[in-house]
Amino acid sequence: GGSAAAPADIRVATDRASLIAALGGDNATNRLNATPKIVFVTGHIDANVDDAGNALTCDDYADPGYSLDAYLAAYDPATWGRVAPSGPLEEARVRSAANQTARIRIFVGSNTTIIGLGRSATITGANIMFDRVSNVILRNVALEDAHDCFPAWTPTDGDAGNWNSLHDTLTLTAATNVWVDHNTFTDGDNQDSEQPVYFGRPFQVHDGLFDIIRGSDFVTASWNNLFEHDKTMLIGSTNTPGVDVGKLRVTVHHNRFGNVVQRAPRVRFGQVDVYNNLFVATDDAYSYSLGVGVESAIVAEKNFFVLSAD
C-alpha cells in the first residue's frame, strides 16, 4: 500500500472534499496518482454532497427531462412491450445517472492505504473505484449504501425483466495486488427488500457490495463483514473469454456473509480460494452462496454455514 508515503502524503479525511484531496486532489485524475499515500478516515463521510458539503438528493441529480412517474408510464411492458427503453426519456435517465456517478464515484490511485480510525469510520453513498491500479490496501472502514437513484429497466433480463443498478460499494476493475481487510459492507438503512415493486419486479437500487472484474488479479478479501444485501461479490463480470482468462486469482478468507441473497462469491474464469468464512443464511430471500461459473474454479475449505430451520 502506501507504506513508503512521505509525511506530506499521510493525511486524515473527514468529509468527501478532504478524502478527494488526500487521494491526490482531483477525482478525475486521482486514479493516475501513484504517489505512495496513507489516508486515515475518521467519522462519517457522505459522498452525496456538493463541493460545499451540502447534502444532495436524487432530485438534485435528476435531468430536467426525467421523472420516475413519467418513466414508469412510458415503459410499462403492458404498453411499451418487452423491448429496451429508448427515446428522450431514457436518454434523460442516462444523463441523470451520469450526474450522480460523477459525484459518488471516488477513484483511488496505486500505492495507497486507506484505513479507518477507531470503530466508526464510515463512507456512505460512494462507489469506491480501484480502476487499473495496483498495490492498494483498504482496512477498517464501513462502506454503506451505494444506491443508484436511476435504475435501468431491462425487460429482457430473465423471464419477467429486472431493474438493474449501476453502482457497487467497492469495484476492482483491472486492479492488481489489493488487500481488503476488516471492513464492513452493507446497504445500511436503505435495504433493497424495502424498495417498491414496479412492473412486477423489485426496484433494485444497489448492485454489488464488492465486485472484482475485468482482469483484476492477486486480491485478498479477509475478515470483512458483508451483510443484508442481494448481489454481494461478483468475480468476473462476463461469460465471454477475454481479459479475465488466467487472472482473477482471489482469496476470500475469514469473512462473514450475513443474510446475503447470492454471489458470495459468484465466479467466472477466476481461480478462487474460499476458506474459513461464516455464511449466515436465515433470510427467506436466500438463493445461494458459492456460484461456480464458466471456466472457473473454487476451492472451498473449512467454511461454516448457518441455515434457517426450513
C-alpha positions, -999 to 999 in steps of 0.1 A, spaced: 0 0 0 12 34 9 39 24 34 65 45 16 45 77 19 63 109 28 49 128 58 31 152 35 13 123 19 -1 110 52 -35 127 57 -68 125 75 -101 126 57 -132 138 75 -155 145 45 -158 140 8 -137 170 -1 -108 161 23 -110 125 10 -106 136 -26 -77 159 -15 -59 132 4 -62 109 -26 -45 134 -49 -67 165 -52 -87 159 -83 -111 130 -85 -109 130 -123 -71 122 -122 -66 106 -88 -66 72 -105 -33 81 -121 -17 94 -89 7 66 -80 25 86 -52 26 65 -21 0 78 3 -18 68 35 -53 82 41 -69 79 75 -107 81 75 -124 93 106 -161 99 114 -188 98 87 -181 107 51 -211 111 28 -204 110 -10 -238 126 -18 -228 162 -11 -218 192 -32 -184 208 -31 -195 229 -1 -206 198 18 -243 204 14 -264 172 11 -276 161 -23 -307 141 -31 -318 121 -61 -338 152 -72 -306 172 -74 -291 147 -98 -322 144 -120 -321 158 -155 -349 182 -163 -363 157 -188 -366 129 -163 -391 118 -137 -397 84 -123 -435 87 -128 -431 96 -165 -405 67 -169 -429 42 -154 -458 54 -176 -437 54 -208 -420 20 -205 -447 -1 -189 -444 -35 -206 -482 -37 -210 -480 -8 -235 -443 -4 -244 -437 -41 -248 -407 -62 -239 -381 -42 -257 -354 -20 -242 -364 16 -233 -354 42 -258 -361 78 -267 -358 111 -249 -370 98 -215 -344 70 -214 -318 95 -226 -327 118 -197 -324 89 -173 -289 82 -186 -279 118 -181 -293 118 -146 -274 86 -138 -242 103 -151 -248 133 -129 -249 110 -98 -219 89 -110 -197 120 -113 -204 128 -77 -203 95 -59 -177 75 -78 -144 80 -60 -112 69 -76 -82 56 -57 -46 55 -72 -19 29 -69 3 26 -38 -24 37 -14 -35 27 20 -70 38 33 -76 29 69 -104 39 92 -96 53 126 -114 38 156 -147 18 153 -169 44 135 -151 53 103 -179 52 76 -182 61 40 -218 62 27 -233 65 -7 -199 61 -25 -188 38 -53 -151 34 -44 -132 25 -76 -98 7 -78 -96 11 -116 -64 -1 -134 -43 4 -102 -21 -18 -81 -8 -21 -46 -38 -8 -27 -50 -16 9 -84 -8 24 -89 -16 60 -113 -9 89 -139 12 71 -177 7 70 -189 12 34 -227 16 31 -255 22 7 -240 29 -28 -275 34 -41 -284 43 -76 -311 69 -79 -319 60 -115 -320 22 -120 -325 10 -156 -354 -12 -166 -342 -42 -186 -373 -61 -199 -352 -89 -214 -333 -97 -182 -348 -130 -171 -384 -142 -178 -400 -111 -163 -374 -84 -167 -354 -67 -139 -344 -33 -126 -306 -30 -127 -284 -6 -108 -251 9 -118 -230 12 -86 -211 -12 -64 -199 -2 -30 -164 -12 -39 -153 -21 -75 -120 -35 -86 -116 -33 -124 -82 -44 -138 -68 -39 -103 -39 -60 -90 -23 -67 -56 -52 -55 -35 -59 -63 2 -94 -55 15 -94 -63 52 -116 -58 83 -142 -37 65 -180 -37 68 -202 -37 36 -239 -32 38 -269 -13 24 -274 2 59 -309 17 64 -317 16 27 -325 -21 21 -335 -34 -13 -361 -55 5 -379 -23 14 -380 -8 -21 -412 -6 -41 -422 -30 -69 -426 -17 -104 -436 -37 -134 -439 -67 -111 -402 -66 -102 -383 -51 -72 -370 -16 -78 -334 -26 -70 -312 4 -62 -280 -15 -54 -256 -36 -75 -227 -54 -59 -211 -49 -25 -176 -58 -36 -170 -68 -72 -137 -79 -87 -138 -77 -125 -121 -71 -159 -88 -88 -153 -82 -79 -117 -57 -102 -101 -40 -111 -68 -67 -99 -45 -73 -109 -9 -106 -102 10 -101 -110 47 -120 -105 79 -148 -84 63 -184 -84 73 -207 -83 43 -244 -84 52 -280 -77 42 -276 -74 5 -286 -91 -27 -258 -93 -53 -228 -95 -30 -194 -104 -46 -190 -109 -83 -156 -122 -95 -157 -119 -133 -185 -100 -150 -190 -117 -183 -192 -152 -198 -171 -141 -228 -134 -151 -227 -112 -120 -226 -90 -102 -201 -103 -124 -172 -87 -156 -186 -57 -166 -165 -64 -138 -139 -90 -132 -112 -68 -151 -86 -86 -142 -54 -85 -154 -18 -116 -149 4 -110 -159 40 -123 -152 75 -152 -131 62 -188 -131 74 -216 -132 48 -247 -124 68 -281 -129 51 -269 -120 16 -291 -134 -12 -264 -145 -37 -229 -142 -51 -208 -150 -20 -189 -151 -44 -201 -159 -79 -170 -166 -101 -164 -166 -139 -129 -176 -152 -113 -170 -118 -93 -192 -95 -106 -185 -60 -99 -199 -26 -128 -195 -1 -119 -208 33 -127 -202 70 -157 -180 62 -190 -178 81 -222 -179 60 -254 -170 78 -284 -177 56 -316 -174 76 -335 -149 55 -363 -162 32 -347 -144 2 -316 -166 3 -307 -181 -31 -271 -195 -30 -236 -188 -16 -209 -201 -39 -215 -197 -77 -191 -216 -99 -194 -201 -134 -179 -205 -168 -142 -218 -168 -138 -210 -131 -125 -230 -101 -134 -225 -64 -115 -243 -36 -138 -241 -6 -125 -253 27 -135 -251 64 -164 -227 58 -193 -227 83 -230 -224 71 -259 -214 94 -292 -221 77 -328 -214 87 -348 -242 102 -366 -249 69 
